[in-house]
Amino acid sequence: MAASTSLWSPLRQPAFRGWWLCGAVFFIGNGMQGMAAAWRMVELTGSSFLAALVQTAVFLPMFILALPSGVLADTTDRRRLISAALLVQALACALLAVLTLAGVNSPLGMLLLVFACGCCIAVLTPAWNSAVVDPVPREELPQAITAISIAYNAARAVGPTLAGLIFARWGPGWVFAITVLSTLVMWYSVQRWPPRPPLPSRLPAERLWGGTLSGLRFAWHSRLVLAQLVRVTVFGGAGSALWALLPVIAQRQLGTGAEGFGLLMGCMGTGAIAVGFVLGPLRARVGLEALVNAGSLVFAAAMLVAALSQTHALVYGAMVLGGAAWMASMSTFNTATQASAPPWVRSRAVAMHMVAALGAFALGSALWGAVSDLVGLSPTLIAAAVTLVASLALARPLPLRIGGVHEVTQATTPWHELFIESEPGPEDGPIAVEIRYQIRPGTDAAFLDQIAHLKAPRRRDGATFWRVYKDLGASSRYVERFIVESWAGYLHQRARATVADQTLEATVRAFLAPGETAEMSHFIAER
């Protein structure tokens, strides 16, 4: 029981512990930069929209670049990818610091440099998130993800609070300078504990565009992952209102300065840290769905308090509970997504989670900021809270579940079963595959019901077309036919089959008539 719920179990792994500690420093630096940039924008312009747009500049790159970055993380050297992104980010942060200290930064220039840093984070995050849990056994994966979430949310508490103090005493330029140092700490961890290199494979390497389409196809045809992505999109989009409007809440609702804004952020981070220590046992006790639903209700209540109250203690207390609710829900979404993806697409699953959560966060921040400028702070937060509560209706059609081990373990595929005379080139195709079944008489309806379950894994792993045909010239004879865009795509599709897929295929073949076998043929398009 301790191995499955103890937060400290993954931290016993030296590589994970080192990445986790250096990652926490990196998160703190980014939290400091986000707070300083947002508050500096309020000072320069006084606009709710432009202050919220800082959050958009931070997170919009996730929406644009995360999925291609996930493909690169799945198919290239993750150490080189992460290191290059960190060095570019350090340069952008250094330029932001120099311009600010010189007093020549403008709102547009600041947004562009924050956006550049966001692009670097988008490039490195899928690779970092998948590499950091490599040393951790699968049964400890939820606790590892929770530990990472605690580090991230601790940064939300420490980073903005520390930034508020430094901002008030020495100005934003020194905040940005500290961000440079935190980025270099992260770079050191990658050199000290390099990620696992890509495993050697006889398969042709996936190209960027093809790998992107493979990741999208997987998500669309995986019921587990699709449900998680839709749910986190709605939660992140509605909940972004509170995060984006915190500087406005501090200035207009509570009448505080940079220190008060940092304290609001710190309260939310404190709540997130506190719930992280009990999240594993809590999730095991109440289940994913109940935890996310409770988190949505508590976060909506926190937004209502921020919208309607000017009592400092009450708002700060609501932010603590809101941070706890945000952490519980987002960590649960993240755990469910990563644990439901097989190794070949795990970085892309992380990337799609980022696209869904942070893309919705970025676009939602801009939307709620614009709405706040039009109708006011309180009506905007109330509308966001109502939207979040309404999203609970998604639990019925899109329930949350963590995939079983057999659903993510790739099966061993014997290559000699291809039975082809000569192998085509990797890009040759499309390839049509036919599997013929002569089933027992009288089992047609049950056979069709069972084979229909093969459509999702065939399409999920690479097929662009799938269908079952009945032979009009032979009783109880059926042909399963699917098409893959290229020979390389077909080889990848075969390699992606899981133990659960093999079990499903065995169930389908159990309908074969005595003495019959499933006959497979491969065809390549000529015209």
Buried (B, 14 or more C-beta within 10 A) or exposed (E): EEEEBBBEBBBEBEBBBBBBBBBBBBBBBBBBBBBBBBBBBBEBEEBBBBBBBBBBBBBBBBBBBBBBBBBBBBBBBBBBBBBBBBEBBBBBBBBBBBBBBEEEBEBEBBBEBBBBBBBBBBBBBBBBBBBBBBBBEEEBBBBBBBBBBBBBBBBBBBBBBBBBBBBEEEBBBBBBBBBBEBBBBBBBBBEEBBBEEEEEEEEBEBBEEBBBBBBBBBBBBBBBBBBBBBBBBBBBBBBBBBBBBBBBBBBBBBEBBBBBBBBBBBBBBBBBBBBBEBBBBBBEEEBBBBBBBBBBBBBBBBBBBBBBBEEBEEBBBBBBBBBBBBBBBBBBBBBBBBBBBBEBBBBBBBBBBBBBBBBBBBBBBBBBBBBBBEEBBBEBBBBBBBBBBEBBEBBEEBBBBBBBEEBBBBBEBEEEEBEEEEEBEBEEBBBBBBBBBBBBEEBBEEBBEBBEEBBBBBBBBBBBEBEBEEEEEEEBBBBBBBBBBBBBBBBBBBBBBBBBBBEBBEEBBEBBBEEBEBEEEBEBEEE
